[in-house]
Amino acid sequence: MAARCPEQNSVAMIGYDLYEVRPRKDRDGFDLINELFRYGPIWYAGPDAVRNAIAYARYRSHFRSQRAIIRVLDDFGAVVQMHE
């Protein structure tokens, strides 16, 4: 019986960029999170914050020639929307 690595069951496979859009703890907008961002999450605010965060994630992944998986989460961490 071979041991399985936890990454094998993960959605973030090689060739994909995984992004998360989460509400900020101070309830002032949303954070776009990716492990490749050097200085931490990118903050978005306003009525189109989620849409702008998704657009930037798609643009960045297209620029890097990677497919993007974007998960929009609610306050409790449950996935509300998922974009590819």
Stockholm file with secondary structure:
# STOCKHOLM 1.0

chainA/1-84         MAARCPEQNSVAMIGYDLYEVRPRKDRDGFDLINELFRYGPIWYAGPDAVRNAIAYARYRSHFRSQRAIIRVLDDFGAVVQMHE
#=GR chainA/1-84 SS CCCCCGGGGCSCCTTEEEEEEEECTTSSSEEEECTTCTTCCEEECSTTHHHHHHHHHHHHHHHTTCEEEEEEECTTSCEEEEEC
#=GC SS_cons        CCCCCGGGGCSCCTTEEEEEEEECTTSSSEEEECTTCTTCCEEECSTTHHHHHHHHHHHHHHHTTCEEEEEEECTTSCEEEEEC
//
